[in-house]
């Protein structure tokens, strides 16, 4: 009798707890609107919304390969499965055409769509919750003004119970903080603008911070470096491993042009970021650089040391026509002398000359991922950027063993750093992501 009572009590507690959790997780739908009911948007608001969309890198995630802008369908692999981005054009059936402004802002800040479904945090609403009311409204006006595209995203590929969206309510209890950005009165306007963009729409920490087992950013290790689409998102601020310390001017130049002679060129997911930033107000790029510079510098060489060691400081060489140096006996060195040295040791200016590899963060970082990607894929020419670095890919020329030998040589001989572990696996992963 006593055991039966205990079991009934546990059942009642479990039922009550389950109902309470369900009530907490449930979000009410927001009634649809007739898109024709929207008035003509203000042109200044539309321009602001368009700039904010570039700052948020929205098109990168919401555009599938060979798809139309913002029509969704991009496959986003995660440690938990594959999530497909949604259509955010104003198509009334497959996009957000029937969403009122209230529903858009709820999705942006709280990760809940118009129908009341929780959104997966691959959409970084944990950052967008900081976006101001005016900016959220400008983004809504912009997206409702673009051409509608009828396109449905494929269903997400997630295992049970992660495919049950109500479980995301628990994730939000743990990791979503509903706070708007508040300016720091002890800082200047430029610093506050930069922090607002970096922590909010720019969601820089989403890539440049490590994540925990549940996929949330480790706030105690903000900007300590992370991973994005198989590429390393380098640590920023004091944790930077760049051989040359970043300063505000270098950050602004890199973000505006996508490359810097002392820091290399943006590739992988960062290439899309700088492509979008090229469309925004230079003052906003300056503000972002100003804030990031305030995070501190790593252990790289100072300004005086780097002035004497950057590209163009080496004696001009005849490149491939110069006398051939002795071929090193180690395999990686022999490969470097044969296919790399004529550009990287030639002293020629960009784009035909190679960057100083002893100054490369890709060589100095704690993982070999980015360096391997560069060797395998190369650096394609950038349209309208004649001084942008270019480099052929060697993935079809070198086998896995040769790439490992070359990367190890660059790491140990040119950068003077300890050898990376797991090179064979890293090379195989880079080839798989080509």
Buried (B, 14 or more C-beta within 10 A) or exposed (E): EEEEEEEEEEEEEEEEEEEEBEEEBEBEEBEBBEBEEBEEBEEEBBEBBBBBBBBBBBBBBBBBEEBBBBBBBBBBEBEBBBBBBBBBBBBBEBBBBBBBBEBBBBBBBBBBBBEBBBBBBBBBBBBBBBBEEEBBBBBBBBBBBBEBBBBBBEEBBBEEEBEEBBBBBBBBEEBBEEEEBEEEEEBEEBBBBBBBBBBBBBBBBBBBBBBEEEBBBEEEBBBBBBBBEBBBBBBBBEBBBBBBBBBBEBBBBBBBBBBBBBBBBBBBBBBBBBBBBBEBEEEBBBBBBBBBBBBBBBEBBEEEEBEEBBBEEBEEBEBEEEEEEEEBEBBBBBBBBEBBBBBBBBBBEBBEBBBBBBBBBBBBBEBBBBBBBBBBBBBEEBEEBEEBBBBEBBBEEBEBEBBBBBBBBBBBBBBEBEEBEEBEEBBEBBBEBE
